């Protein structure tokens, strides 16, 4: 009982001290939207098509509140659109709405968040500048927007679909991603599927009219992101793989690969795909980047393209990485500081600086901070991945003593507990039975070494 009370106290202090920080970011085409700790939505950068609920052709150089309601759960951005899901599971969107990519029944730009349909079980959104796919909590997959090359997987191409339509009949999808003319998704059995045009390097044919199993010869995929003609995906063991093409974005030293290529033998805590570049944070907290670098979007201090993963700086406290479409990157460190680099042509750094003042090294944005999980002193060597997760979490450990692993909800209620077996190994926590939200995993050795990390279930 005493340990539970101490845990609750730590959570309360951490949340209150960072009440005005941001707990989630989403990067669109030269703009960023974010969910503040008070659950309001803010944004900065390109603002001309309603993505920030404005018609500001001068763009937004510092964070602007774009919705003052306080019942938002999560945000996404893609192309010129912004999306948000409320606590009740309803989906809302604003922005350019090219080809009906908002899903509200037309293709007219919107300058305020409007509800998309009436269902209340949305879980995740992924989109390009012209089409969008969405995952519902019942495991079904839906799509809307441009469908001229079957990117919505209906079997027959159409110019556009202005309302969400179901993709296939399966109800066991767990993660999603899109390219400019295609859609990718992972099922709960770990297989990866795709539909649309330009996937000949993935499927062995030019286009796929309905969701088709990729030629990856694997059934242990956990998460997927997509760039311009290439795929980044993580397996449940935490390793990171890539295939496709596009200016070194896959990181294997060449321009393309028809089969998944393992980047390194390391495990990764987060990764992101830009238009022609990729980023990853290893479980040791180091930051790596590769691909196109013409405006310094890799952050290595040069403008030289990199065809293999290249370490950015020497810091070991990177936590989250965000990139989507444009050549701008935003990252979060474990101390809650926010860093930006690459192009700033529309003020997407959000630090108040003028447009076209980019950087080829990470710059701290002192106007922003991030709400992170509790971190206590640590001498225990353990890593948790993937995070966020939707199906299961792997915890690898190498300690001098046996340990207990516990999972708590945000209120401090103990939900799951297990004992490590031996001093080295990997433990698995199934989380598919838990509601989406914030949880905390605690690792405590018998000699008193203790560490707590935040886990996002989505």
C-alpha positions as CSV (number, residue, x, y, z in Angstrom):
1,X,0.0,0.0,0.0
2,X,2.8,2.4,0.8
3,X,4.4,1.9,-2.6
4,X,1.1,2.7,-4.4
5,X,0.7,5.9,-2.5
6,X,4.2,7.0,-3.3
7,X,3.6,6.3,-7.0
8,X,0.5,8.3,-7.1
9,X,2.3,11.3,-5.5
10,X,5.0,11.2,-8.2
11,X,2.4,11.1,-11.0
12,X,0.5,14.1,-9.6
13,X,3.6,16.3,-9.1
14,X,4.9,15.5,-12.6
15,X,1.6,16.3,-14.4
16,X,1.0,19.5,-12.5
17,X,4.5,20.9,-13.0
18,X,4.2,20.4,-16.8
19,X,0.5,21.4,-17.1
20,X,1.2,23.9,-19.9
21,X,3.5,21.7,-22.0
22,X,2.5,19.6,-25.0
23,X,1.9,15.9,-24.8
24,X,1.6,15.1,-28.6
25,X,2.8,16.6,-31.9
26,X,1.8,15.8,-35.5
27,X,3.7,17.1,-38.6
28,X,2.0,17.9,-41.8
29,X,3.3,19.6,-45.0
30,X,5.2,22.6,-43.4
31,X,3.0,22.9,-40.3
32,X,2.7,21.2,-36.9
33,X,-0.3,20.7,-34.7
34,X,0.0,19.7,-31.1
35,X,-2.2,18.6,-28.2
36,X,-1.5,20.6,-25.0
37,X,-1.6,19.1,-21.6
38,X,-4.9,21.0,-20.9
39,X,-6.2,19.1,-24.0
40,X,-6.5,22.2,-26.2
41,X,-5.1,22.1,-29.8
42,X,-2.4,24.4,-31.0
43,X,-0.5,24.8,-34.2
44,X,2.2,26.7,-36.1
45,X,3.7,26.9,-39.6
46,X,1.9,27.0,-42.9
47,X,-1.6,28.3,-42.4
48,X,-3.1,29.2,-45.7
49,X,-5.6,26.3,-46.3
50,X,-7.4,26.0,-43.0
51,X,-5.0,23.4,-41.5
52,X,-4.6,25.8,-38.6
53,X,-8.2,27.1,-38.9
54,X,-7.0,30.3,-40.4
55,X,-6.5,31.9,-43.8
56,X,-3.2,33.5,-42.8
57,X,-1.1,33.7,-45.9
58,X,1.7,35.1,-43.8
59,X,1.7,31.8,-41.8
60,X,2.0,31.3,-38.1
61,X,5.5,31.7,-36.6
62,X,4.7,30.8,-33.0
63,X,2.2,28.5,-31.4
64,X,-1.5,29.5,-32.0
65,X,-4.5,28.0,-30.2
66,X,-6.7,26.6,-33.0
67,X,-9.3,24.9,-30.8
68,X,-10.1,25.8,-27.1
69,X,-12.2,22.7,-26.3
70,X,-10.6,20.5,-23.7
71,X,-11.9,17.0,-24.5
72,X,-9.4,16.1,-27.3
73,X,-7.6,12.8,-27.0
74,X,-5.2,12.8,-30.0
75,X,-4.1,14.7,-33.1
76,X,-2.8,13.9,-36.6
77,X,-1.6,15.9,-39.6
78,X,-1.1,15.1,-43.3
79,X,-0.6,17.2,-46.4
80,X,-2.7,20.3,-45.7
81,X,-5.1,18.7,-43.3
82,X,-5.4,18.4,-39.5
83,X,-7.3,15.7,-37.7
84,X,-8.3,15.2,-34.1
85,X,-10.1,12.5,-32.1
86,X,-12.1,13.4,-29.0
87,X,-12.3,11.4,-25.8
88,X,-15.7,10.0,-27.0
89,X,-14.1,8.6,-30.1
90,X,-15.5,11.0,-32.7
91,X,-13.3,12.2,-35.5
92,X,-12.9,15.9,-36.5
93,X,-10.9,17.6,-39.3
94,X,-10.0,20.9,-40.9
95,X,-7.9,21.9,-43.8
96,X,-7.4,22.0,-47.6
97,X,-9.6,19.0,-48.2
98,X,-8.0,18.2,-51.6
99,X,-10.0,15.4,-53.4
100,X,-12.3,15.1,-50.3
101,X,-9.4,14.0,-48.1
102,X,-11.2,15.3,-45.0
103,X,-14.1,12.9,-45.4
104,X,-16.9,15.3,-44.8
105,X,-18.8,14.8,-48.0
106,X,-17.2,17.4,-50.2
107,X,-13.9,18.8,-51.4
108,X,-14.2,22.3,-50.1
109,X,-11.5,23.7,-47.8
110,X,-12.6,24.0,-44.1
111,X,-11.4,26.6,-41.7
112,X,-12.7,25.1,-38.4
113,X,-12.8,21.6,-37.0
114,X,-15.9,19.7,-38.3
115,X,-17.1,16.3,-37.3
116,X,-16.5,13.5,-39.8
117,X,-19.5,11.2,-39.8
118,X,-21.3,10.2,-36.7
119,X,-19.4,7.1,-35.4
120,X,-17.6,7.2,-32.1
121,X,-14.9,4.5,-32.4
122,X,-12.0,6.1,-34.3
123,X,-8.5,5.1,-33.1
124,X,-5.9,6.4,-35.6
125,X,-5.5,8.4,-38.8
126,X,-2.9,8.4,-41.6
127,X,-3.0,10.5,-44.7
128,X,-1.3,12.0,-47.7
129,X,-2.1,15.4,-49.3
130,X,-4.9,13.7,-51.3
131,X,-6.2,10.6,-49.5
132,X,-6.7,9.4,-45.9
133,X,-7.2,6.1,-44.1
134,X,-8.5,5.6,-40.6
135,X,-8.4,2.8,-38.1
136,X,-11.4,2.2,-35.8
137,X,-11.3,0.5,-32.4
138,X,-13.2,-2.5,-33.8
139,X,-10.2,-3.2,-36.0
140,X,-11.8,-2.2,-39.3
141,X,-10.0,0.0,-41.9
142,X,-11.6,2.9,-43.7
143,X,-10.5,5.3,-46.4
144,X,-11.6,8.5,-48.2
145,X,-10.2,11.1,-50.7
146,X,-8.5,10.4,-54.0
147,X,-8.9,6.9,-55.3
148,X,-7.7,7.1,-58.9
149,X,-5.2,4.3,-58.6
150,X,-7.1,2.2,-56.0
151,X,-5.3,3.7,-53.0
152,X,-8.6,3.1,-51.1
153,X,-8.6,-0.6,-52.0
154,X,-12.1,-0.9,-53.4
155,X,-11.2,-3.0,-56.4
156,X,-12.3,-0.3,-58.8
157,X,-10.7,3.1,-59.2
158,X,-12.8,6.2,-58.8
159,X,-11.7,9.9,-58.9
160,X,-12.5,10.5,-55.2
161,X,-14.6,9.2,-52.3
162,X,-15.9,12.1,-50.2
163,X,-17.0,10.0,-47.2
164,X,-15.3,7.1,-45.3
165,X,-15.7,3.8,-47.0
166,X,-14.5,0.5,-45.6
167,X,-11.4,-1.1,-47.0
168,X,-11.9,-4.8,-47.3
169,X,-13.9,-6.8,-44.6
170,X,-11.2,-7.7,-42.1
171,X,-11.5,-6.5,-38.5
172,X,-8.0,-7.2,-37.2
173,X,-6.0,-4.2,-38.4
174,X,-3.6,-2.7,-35.8
175,X,-1.4,0.0,-37.6
176,X,-1.6,2.1,-40.8
177,X,0.5,4.3,-43.1
178,X,0.2,6.0,-46.5
179,X,2.3,7.0,-49.4
180,X,1.3,9.6,-52.0
181,X,-0.7,7.0,-54.0
182,X,-1.0,4.0,-51.7
183,X,-2.0,2.7,-48.3
184,X,-0.3,0.2,-46.0
185,X,-1.6,-1.6,-42.9
186,X,-0.6,-4.3,-40.4
187,X,-2.9,-7.0,-39.1
188,X,-2.9,-8.4,-35.6
189,X,-1.1,-11.5,-36.8
190,X,1.9,-9.4,-37.8
191,X,1.4,-9.5,-41.6
192,X,1.6,-6.4,-43.7
193,X,-0.8,-5.5,-46.5
194,X,-1.1,-2.7,-49.1
195,X,-3.1,-1.3,-51.9
196,X,-2.7,1.4,-54.6
197,X,-0.1,2.3,-57.2
198,X,3.6,2.3,-57.3
199,X,4.1,-0.7,-55.1
200,X,5.7,-2.9,-57.7
201,X,8.9,-2.9,-55.7
202,X,6.9,-4.2,-52.7
203,X,4.4,-6.6,-54.4
204,X,6.1,-7.6,-57.7
205,X,3.4,-5.8,-59.8
206,X,2.5,-2.2,-60.6
207,X,-0.7,-1.7,-58.7
208,X,-3.0,-3.5,-56.2
209,X,-6.7,-3.0,-56.4
210,X,-7.5,-4.3,-52.9
211,X,-5.5,-5.0,-49.7
212,X,-2.7,-7.4,-50.8
213,X,-0.2,-9.3,-48.7
214,X,3.3,-7.8,-49.2
215,X,6.2,-10.0,-50.2
216,X,8.0,-9.5,-46.9
217,X,7.9,-13.2,-45.8
218,X,7.3,-12.1,-42.2
219,X,4.5,-12.2,-39.7
220,X,6.0,-10.2,-36.9
221,X,5.5,-6.6,-37.9
222,X,4.4,-4.1,-35.2
223,X,4.5,-0.6,-36.6
224,X,4.8,1.0,-40.1
225,X,5.6,4.5,-41.5
226,X,5.8,5.4,-45.2
227,X,7.8,8.0,-47.1
228,X,7.9,8.9,-50.8
229,X,8.1,5.4,-52.3
230,X,9.6,3.6,-49.3
231,X,8.5,1.9,-46.2
232,X,10.0,1.9,-42.6
233,X,8.6,-0.8,-40.4
234,X,9.4,-2.2,-36.9
235,X,9.2,-5.8,-35.8
236,X,8.0,-6.9,-32.4
237,X,11.6,-7.5,-31.4
238,X,12.3,-3.8,-31.8
239,X,14.4,-4.0,-34.9
240,X,13.9,-1.6,-37.7
241,X,13.6,-2.5,-41.4
242,X,13.1,-0.6,-44.7
243,X,12.5,-1.3,-48.4
244,X,11.4,0.6,-51.5
245,X,13.4,3.4,-53.0
246,X,13.8,7.2,-52.9
247,X,17.1,8.9,-52.5
248,X,18.6,6.9,-49.8
249,X,15.5,6.9,-47.5
250,X,15.8,3.2,-46.8
251,X,19.4,3.5,-45.5
252,X,21.1,0.5,-47.1
253,X,23.6,2.5,-49.1
254,X,21.8,2.2,-52.4
255,X,18.7,3.7,-54.0
256,X,16.3,0.8,-53.5
257,X,15.5,-2.7,-52.3
258,X,12.7,-5.1,-53.2
259,X,12.9,-6.9,-49.9
260,X,13.0,-5.6,-46.3
261,X,16.5,-4.6,-45.2
262,X,17.4,-4.6,-41.5
263,X,19.0,-1.3,-40.7
264,X,21.1,-2.4,-37.8
265,X,21.1,-5.1,-35.1
266,X,20.0,-2.5,-32.6
267,X,16.5,-2.0,-31.2
268,X,14.7,1.3,-31.7
269,X,12.3,3.3,-29.5
270,X,10.9,5.6,-32.2
271,X,11.2,6.3,-35.9
272,X,9.7,8.5,-38.6
273,X,9.7,8.8,-42.4
274,X,9.8,12.1,-44.2
275,X,9.4,12.7,-47.9
276,X,12.8,11.4,-48.9
277,X,14.5,11.0,-45.6
278,X,14.2,8.8,-42.4
279,X,14.9,9.2,-38.7
280,X,15.2,6.8,-35.8
281,X,16.0,6.9,-32.1
282,X,17.7,3.8,-30.7
283,X,16.8,2.5,-27.3
284,X,20.1,3.9,-26.0
285,X,18.7,7.4,-26.7
286,X,20.9,8.2,-29.7
287,X,19.4,10.0,-32.8
288,X,20.1,8.8,-36.3
289,X,19.1,10.1,-39.8
290,X,19.6,9.2,-43.5
291,X,18.4,10.1,-46.9
292,X,17.9,13.5,-48.7
293,X,19.6,16.5,-47.0
294,X,19.5,19.4,-49.4
295,X,18.1,21.9,-46.7
296,X,19.8,20.3,-43.7
297,X,16.8,18.2,-42.8
298,X,19.0,15.4,-41.4
299,X,20.5,17.7,-38.8
300,X,24.1,16.6,-39.1
301,X,25.5,20.0,-39.8
302,X,25.9,19.4,-43.5
303,X,23.8,19.5,-46.7
304,X,25.2,16.1,-47.8
305,X,22.7,13.3,-48.6
306,X,23.3,10.2,-46.4
307,X,22.5,6.7,-47.7
308,X,23.2,4.9,-44.4
309,X,22.0,5.8,-40.9
310,X,24.2,8.6,-39.6
311,X,24.3,9.6,-35.9
312,X,23.2,13.2,-35.2
313,X,25.2,14.7,-32.4
314,X,26.3,12.7,-29.4
315,X,23.4,13.1,-27.0
316,X,21.8,10.0,-25.6
317,X,18.5,11.5,-24.3
318,X,16.3,11.7,-27.5
319,X,12.8,10.4,-26.9
320,X,10.4,11.1,-29.9
321,X,10.8,12.1,-33.5
322,X,8.3,13.7,-35.9
323,X,8.6,14.2,-39.7
324,X,6.0,14.2,-42.5
325,X,6.2,15.3,-46.1
326,X,8.2,18.5,-45.9
327,X,11.8,18.8,-45.1
328,X,11.4,19.8,-41.4
329,X,12.0,17.8,-38.3
330,X,10.8,18.1,-34.7
331,X,12.1,16.0,-31.9
332,X,11.6,15.7,-28.1
333,X,14.3,14.9,-25.5
334,X,13.7,13.0,-22.3
335,X,14.1,16.3,-20.4
336,X,11.0,17.7,-22.2
337,X,12.8,20.1,-24.4
338,X,11.7,20.5,-28.1
339,X,14.2,20.7,-31.0
340,X,13.7,21.6,-34.6
341,X,15.8,21.6,-37.8
342,X,15.7,21.6,-41.6
343,X,13.5,24.0,-43.6
344,X,11.6,26.9,-41.9
345,X,10.1,28.3,-45.1
346,X,6.7,28.7,-43.6
347,X,7.6,29.3,-39.9
348,X,7.1,25.6,-39.1
349,X,9.9,25.8,-36.4
350,X,7.3,27.5,-34.3
351,X,10.0,29.4,-32.4
352,X,9.0,32.9,-33.6
353,X,11.8,33.2,-36.1
354,X,11.3,34.6,-39.6
355,X,10.5,32.3,-42.5
356,X,13.5,30.9,-44.5
357,X,15.7,30.8,-41.5
358,X,16.3,27.1,-41.4
359,X,19.0,25.1,-39.7
360,X,21.1,22.0,-40.5
361,X,21.6,21.3,-36.8
362,X,18.9,20.8,-34.0
363,X,17.8,24.1,-32.5
364,X,15.9,24.2,-29.2
365,X,12.4,25.8,-29.4
366,X,12.2,27.5,-26.0
367,X,8.5,28.4,-26.6
368,X,7.6,24.7,-26.3
369,X,8.1,21.9,-23.8
370,X,6.8,18.3,-23.7
371,X,5.0,16.4,-21.0
372,X,6.9,13.2,-20.5
373,X,6.5,10.1,-18.3
374,X,8.0,9.8,-14.8
375,X,11.7,9.0,-14.9
376,X,13.5,8.0,-11.7
377,X,17.1,7.1,-11.0
378,X,18.2,4.1,-13.1
379,X,21.0,1.6,-12.9
380,X,19.0,-1.2,-14.3
381,X,19.6,-1.9,-18.0
382,X,16.2,-2.3,-19.6
383,X,14.4,-1.1,-22.7
384,X,10.7,-1.1,-23.6
385,X,9.5,-1.2,-27.2
386,X,7.5,-0.3,-29.2
387,X,6.0,2.8,-27.6
388,X,3.3,3.7,-28.5
389,X,2.0,0.2,-28.8
390,X,-1.4,-1.4,-29.6
391,X,-0.9,-5.2,-29.3
392,X,2.0,-6.0,-27.1
393,X,5.1,-4.5,-25.5
394,X,8.6,-6.1,-25.3
395,X,10.9,-5.4,-22.3
396,X,14.5,-6.5,-22.7
397,X,16.6,-6.5,-19.5
398,X,20.1,-7.2,-18.4
399,X,20.4,-6.7,-14.6
400,X,22.5,-7.9,-11.6
401,X,19.4,-9.1,-9.8
402,X,15.9,-10.4,-10.5
403,X,13.2,-7.8,-11.0
404,X,9.4,-7.2,-10.9
405,X,7.7,-5.5,-13.8
406,X,4.4,-3.8,-13.1
407,X,1.9,-1.9,-15.3
408,X,-0.2,1.0,-13.8
409,X,-2.9,3.2,-15.2
410,X,-2.8,7.0,-15.0
411,X,-4.5,6.8,-11.6
412,X,-1.9,4.5,-10.1
413,X,-4.1,1.4,-10.2
414,X,-2.0,-1.8,-10.6
415,X,-3.2,-3.7,-13.7
416,X,-0.5,-6.2,-14.4
417,X,2.6,-7.7,-12.8
418,X,5.3,-10.2,-13.7
419,X,8.6,-11.5,-12.6
420,X,11.7,-11.6,-14.8
421,X,13.3,-15.0,-15.4
422,X,17.0,-14.9,-15.0
423,X,19.2,-11.9,-15.2
424,X,19.0,-11.4,-18.9
425,X,16.0,-11.9,-21.2
426,X,12.9,-10.4,-22.8
427,X,9.4,-10.1,-21.2
428,X,6.2,-9.6,-23.0
429,X,3.2,-7.6,-21.8
430,X,0.0,-8.0,-23.8
431,X,-1.8,-4.7,-24.0
432,X,-4.5,-5.4,-26.6
433,X,-7.0,-5.8,-23.8
434,X,-6.5,-2.3,-22.5
435,X,-8.1,0.9,-23.5
436,X,-6.1,3.5,-25.4
437,X,-4.4,6.0,-23.2
438,X,-1.5,6.7,-20.9
439,X,0.0,4.0,-18.6
440,X,3.2,3.6,-16.6
441,X,5.5,0.6,-16.6
442,X,7.7,0.2,-13.5
443,X,10.9,-2.0,-13.3
444,X,12.1,-2.7,-9.8
445,X,15.0,-5.0,-9.0
446,X,15.3,-6.9,-5.7
447,X,18.2,-4.7,-4.6
448,X,16.0,-1.6,-4.9
449,X,16.9,-0.2,-8.3
450,X,13.7,1.3,-9.7
451,X,12.7,3.0,-13.0
452,X,9.3,4.1,-14.4
453,X,8.5,4.9,-18.0
454,X,5.4,6.2,-19.7
455,X,3.6,3.8,-22.1
456,X,1.1,5.0,-24.7
457,X,-1.5,2.5,-25.9
458,X,-3.1,3.5,-29.1
